[in-house]
Amino acid sequence: MNIAFVFPEVYDVARYGKRRKEFPPFGVLYLATIVSQQKGMNVQVFSVESKDTALDLTTFDVVAFCIPSSVTYHVIEGVRYNSTYMDGALLIAGGVHVNFFPAITLRDLAVHAVGVGNSDETILELIAQKDTRQFQDIKGICFDDKGRAVRTPNRPLKSSLDHLPAIPNRSLLPDQDIVSRRLAGTDLKMVHVMFSQGCPFVCNFCAAAQRKLLYRSGAHIVRELEHLACLWDRRIRCGGR
Ligand code: B12
C-alpha cells in the first residue's frame, strides 16, 4: 500500500524571510517512520510551500495531511483542493491545528477522518480501515459519518515515549531537515532529537495540548544519539555537510 504524508514546510516565522528551519517536523517524522516499518507499506513524504500546492497523488492509497500550526493551515487546504487523487483513496489529517478544531478541519478539508492528539497508534488503525471505512472503534479521532462529524473518546496517554521507534527514519524527510544549518550565534551544525513531549505550565497564550510530561528512557535516547553520531561521522568522511 502506498501512503503519502503531506506537510507544510515549517520555517521559523521570526526568521521566515531567511527560510530558517529550526526543528524537523517530528510529528510527520515519527508517523511516517511507524507506517514505513509495517510490512507492505511504502511511504513518501511531501514537503509543500504555499506557491506549489498542486500534487499528483494518484498513486497513493492513503493521503495523510499534517497540520503543525494554524499558520500553515491554508497551505494544506491548497494541497487538498489543488491536487489529484486515486479513486477511493483514504484521506486523513492531523496535527496541532486539528487537535483544537477536529470537526471544522474534517469539514473544511473534506477528509474521511482526523486524528486528535498523539496518533502514533491511531495512524495504523486508520490505515487498516482503508477499505471498510469503519472508524467508530478507533480512539482519538473525529470521523465523517454520512455528513455528521463523530468524535470518539480520547486515546489514553502512555506513561513514556519508549513505544516510539528509537531511531526515527530521517531519510524520509527532505535532506536539509536532518542537520540544521547552524546553532544560533555559532558555526556549530546541529541536529534535533525529541526527548520528551508535553508541558506542565498553563500559559494562556500557548496552545500546547498536552500538560502531562512524557519522556523517553535513557537507553532509548542513547540508541538514537549513537546512530546520529555514526551518521555524522560518515558524512564527514564522505565529504558531506
Ligand atoms: C517544536 C515546535 C516548533 C518548531 C518546529 C515545529 C515543527 N517542525 O513541527 C518551530 C520553532 C519551527 C515552531 C514554529 C512555530 N510554532 Co511551534 N511548536 C513547537 C512545539 C513546541 C512542539 C511541536 C512538536 O514537535 N511536537 C511533537 C510532535 C511529535 O507532535 P505533533 O507534531 O503534534 O504530531 C503528533 C499529532 O499532532 C499527530 N499528528 C500530526 N500530524 C498528523 C497527521 C495525521 C494524518 C494524523 C492522524 C495525526 C497527526 O500525531 C503526531 C504524533 O503523535 C509545539 C508545542 C507542543 N507542545 O506541541 C509548538 C506549537 C505547535 N507552535 C505553535 C506556533 C504558534 C508556532 C509559530 C506560529 C510561532 C511563531 N509565531 O513563529 C511558528 C509556526 C511555524 C509554521 N510555519 O507553522 C503553536 C501552534 C498553535 C496553533 N493552534 O496553531 C504551538 C502548539 C505552541 C503554542 N505556542 O501554542 N514551532
Boltz pocket constraint, residues with backbone or C-beta under 6 A from the ligand:
constraints:
  - pocket:
      binder: B
      contacts: [[A, 9], [A, 10], [A, 11], [A, 12], [A, 13], [A, 14], [A, 21], [A, 22], [A, 23], [A, 24], [A, 25], [A, 26], [A, 27], [A, 28], [A, 30], [A, 31], [A, 63], [A, 64], [A, 65], [A, 66], [A, 67], [A, 68], [A, 69], [A, 70], [A, 71], [A, 72], [A, 92], [A, 93], [A, 94], [A, 95], [A, 96], [A, 97], [A, 99], [A, 100], [A, 114], [A, 115], [A, 116], [A, 117], [A, 118], [A, 119], [A, 120], [A, 122], [A, 123], [A, 197], [A, 198], [A, 199], [A, 205], [A, 206], [A, 207], [A, 208], [A, 209], [A, 210]]
      max_distance: 6.0
